[in-house]
Each structure stands twice: as C-alpha cells, then as structure tokens.
C-alpha cells in the first residue's frame, strides 16, 4: 500500500489509516488527519524532508518518517 511519503507535490490522496507512535497518531487526529480525509502534497524540502501537505484549509509539515506511517489511496493529479 502507498504511503503519504511516496507522493510528489501536486498529488492528492485519501487517508486510509494512520499508524506509528500513539502520541503522534493522537496529535495528527487532533489536526484533522483522519481516515477518509483528502490530502494534497504541496511541497517538499530540497532534500525531501519534511513534506508539506494541505488538509482542508490547513497546512501541515511532516517528517518523511512520520508520513510513511500514513497509508493512502492515490486520487490523481500532479
């Protein structure tokens, strides 16, 4: 299954599951990163880490290692 860390800027996806450190998962849920939500990769830092994503009207920056714990279904675009 693909993860958020695999996407390129401009690609959109639907969140299938969020896994990892329980404190991180709780924090991501609080930011609204829930199963079924659509996200878009907006940018990557020059060396690929961190990743900036759009979630609703918000923007989040995630470490690539944290984004690897977010399983997604690619929706297209980019």
ABEGO torsion letter per residue (X at the ends): XBBAAABBBGBBBBBABBBEBAAAAAAAAAAGBBBGBBBBBABBBAAGOBBBBBBEABBBBBBAAAAAABBBBBAEEX
